[in-house]
C-alpha cells in the first residue's frame, strides 16, 4: 500500500473519529442520568484524542459527517441510549480490524485499535438505562402475542372464513389476553422481592403495551384486505417483521446472537400458527361451520 492510499484511509478514520466525538458529546449532554453522561463524555474525549492522532498524520482538519451525527442521535432518542451506542460501536469493531491491519505501517493505528477494543467497551458496559431493565417484560408481551395471536388468527381464518369476524374475534381475544398477561407480570414482579431494579406497575405496563401493539399490528390486515388468505399471509409476514425488528434490537442492546434468537422465535410462532391452522380445518370440518 502506497503513502497516498494510507493517507486516504487515515482521512476516513479521522472523519469517523470527529463524527463520533460529536455524537457522544451530544448524547452526553442530553441524557439525564449522571453516570451515563459521565461515561459518554469520557468516550467523547477519547474519540477527540484519536482524531488528534490522525490529524497529526494527515496535517489537516476534517469536518464531521453531519448526517451520521443526526442519524445516531435520533436512533438513541427513539430506541434507547444503549441501543444507539452499541449500534455505533458495531461500526467501531470493523474499524478496529482495519486499524490492526495498518499497525505495521502506522504504529499509532495499533494503539488506537487497542484503545477501541479495551477502553471504550469497558465504558459502554457501565451505561445504565431503565428501559433495559424492562426488556424481559417487553419480550414477554411480544412473545405471547406473537405465538398466541398468530396461532389464534390462523385457526379462526380457516374456521370462520370471514375477515371482519376474524378481526373482531382477534382484537377481543388479544386485548383480554394483554390485560391478563399484564396482571400476571405485575404479580410476578411483585413476588420477585430480590429484583430492586424493576417496578411491578411499570413492568406490567411494558408487557401490556407490547402485547396490545402486537395485537393490532397482526389484526390490521383483516381490516384492509377482502381475501381471507391474503389476510393470513399478511399477518404472518407482519409477525416475521416484528420478530426480526425486536430480535435485532435485543441482539444489539444485549450482545446476543441474532440468528439463534430469530430462528427460535420464528420456529415457535410459525409452528403454533401451523398447528392452529390444522385445528381450524378440523373444527370447520367436524362442526360443519359454513362460510
N, C-alpha and C positions, 0 to 999 in steps of 0.2 A: 504494500500500500504506500503510495507516494505522499509527500508532505501536503499537497493540495487536498487529497482525499481525506487525510487525517484531520486537517483543519476544518474541512466542510462538516465532518461528523461531530467535531468538538463544538462547532457553532450550533448544531442541532441540540446537543446536550446542554449547552449554555442557555439556549432559549427555553428548554424544558425546565431547567433549574429556576430561572427567574419567574417563569409562569407558575410553578408550584409554590414558590415563595409567596406570591400574591394570593394564591388560593388558600394556603394555610393561614396567612395573616388575616384575610377577610373572615375565615371561619373562626379564628381565634377571637376576633373582636365581636363576632355576632353571637357566640354561644354564652349562655348564662352560667353554665357550670364552671366554677373557678378552676377545678382540676383539669377539665377538658381544655379550657382556654390556655392554661399554662403549658400543657402538653403540645398543643398546636403551635403556640408561639415559639417553643423550643425547636420544633421541626422546621418552622419557617426560617429561623435563624440558620439552621443547618443548610437549608436549601440556598439561602443567600450566600453563605460561605462557599458552597460548592460552585455557585455562579461566579464568585470572585476568582476561584482557582482557574476556571475555564477562561475567564476574561483575561487573565494574565497570559494565557497561552495564545489567545486569538488577537489580543491587543485592541479590542473594540467592544463597545456596548451593544447589547442586543435587546430589542423590545419583546415583551411577553406576548403570548398568544391570548388575545382578549376573549376570543370565543371559548377557548378551553377554560379560562377562568370562570366565565359566566356559566358554562355547562356544569362544571363540578360543584360550584356554589349552589346552583339550583337543585342539582341531584341531592346534595347533602341536606338542603332545606326540605325537599319533598320526601325523601326516603330515609332520612336519618344521618347523623354525623358519622357514625361508624361505617355505614354502608358507603357513603361518599368517599371517605378517606381510604378505605380498603380497596375500593374500585380504582381509585387513583394510584394506589400502591401496586396494583397489578401491572400497571404500565412501568412502574419503577423496577419491578422484577425483571422485565425484559431489558430495560436499560442497564441494569446491573450486570447482566450476562455480557453485553457489548463492552461495558467498561473493563471487564476482566479480559476480554479478547484484546483490548487496546493496551492492557497493562505492560507488556514487554516493550511497547513503543512509547507509551506515555505513562510513566510511573504514577503520576497523580491520579490517573483513572482507576488504578487498582486500589488506591487509598480511599477514593470516593465510593467505590463498589463495596469495600468492606464496611464503610460507614453506613451505606444504604442497607446492607444486609443485617447489621447488628443494631446500630443506634436507633434508627427510625422505627424498626419493628418493635423494639423494646418500648419506645414511647407510645406507639399506637396501641400496644397491648394494655396500656394504662387508661385508655379512654373509657369512661363510664357513661352509659346512656340509658335512661329509664326505659325507653321502648323495647330495648333488647331483653330486659327482664321479663317482658310480657310476650316475647316471641312464642313461647310454649303455648300460651293461651290463644294466640292468633293461629298457630298451627293446628291446635285442637279444633277451632271453629272451621277453618278451611278444610281440613281433612275430613271431618264428619260430614260437612255439607257436600263436599265433592263425592264422597263414597255413597252416602245415604241418598242424596237427591238425584245424583246421576242414575243410580240404580232404580230409584222410585220413578223417575221420568221415563226411563226405558221401559219399565214394566207397565206403567199407565199408558204409554204410547201404543203398545200392542194390545192392551186390554180394552181401551176405550175408543181409540181411533178418532178422537175429536180434539183439535188443538186447543180450543177455549176451555173445554172441560179439564184437559190435562194441565193447562196453565193455572187454572183456579185451584185445582187439587194440589199442584206443586207448591204454589205460594202458601196455601193454608198449612200444608204439611211442613214446609220449610220454616215458616215463622214459628209454628208451635215447637218444632224441634230446636230452633235457635234459642227460644226462651227457656226450654228445658235444659239445653246444654249450658247456657249462661248461668242458670241457677245451680247446676251441678258443679261448674267451675268455681262459683262463689263458695259453695260449701267445701269443696275440695281444698281450695286455697286457705280458707279459714282453719281447716284441720291441720294444715302444714305449719305448725307453730314455729318450726325452726327456720322457715324462709322469711326473713325480715325484709327482703328486697321487694316483695310483691304485696300489693294491697288487694284484698279479696274483691272489693267492688270494682276496681279498675280491671282486674283480671277477667271478671265476668263480662264487663262491658266490651273489652277487646274480643273476647270469644264470641259474644252475641253479634257484634258489628261485622266481624269477619264472616260469620255464618250467614247473616242476612244479605250481605253484599253478594256472596256466592250464590245464594238462592235466586236473587233477581237476575243475576248475570246468566245463570243456567236456564231460567224460565223464559227469559226475554225472547228467544227465537219462536216460542209458541204463540207469542203475541204479534209477531211480524209476518211469519210465513203461513200459507194456507195448507201446504202439503205436510202431512204428519211426519213423513220420513225425512223430509228436508229439515224439519224442526229438530228431530232427534239427532241428525248428523251435525247440525249447527251447535246443538247443546254439547255434544261430545267434543267438538272442536274447541268450544269455549272452555270446557273442563281441562283440556290439554293445555290451552293458553294460560289459564290460571295456575296450573301445576308448574308450567315452565317458568313463569314470571316469579312466583313465590320461591320455587326451588333455587332459582338463580340468586334471588335476594339473600336467602339463608346461606347459600354456599359461599357468597362473598362476605357477608356480615359475620359469619361464624366459622369461616375457613373449613367448610365441609366439602365432601366430594359431590360435585353437581350431578354427574351421570348416575351415580349409585342411588342417590335420593330420588332423582327424577324417574329412574326406572322402577323403583319401589312404588312410588305414588301412582304412576301410570298403570302398573300391573294391577294394583289393588282396585283403583277406581274403575278401570275398564273391565276387570274381571267381575266385579259386582254388577256392573251395567249389563254384561253379557248374561249373567245368571238371572238377573231381574227380567231381561228380555225373554228368556226361556219361560220363566214363571208367568209372565204376561200372556204369552202364547197359550200356555196350558190353561190359565184361568179363562181366557176368552173362548177356548175350545170346549172345555168341560162345563162351563156355566152358561154357554150359549149366549154370550153378550153380543148384541148386534151393534153395528157401526151407527 
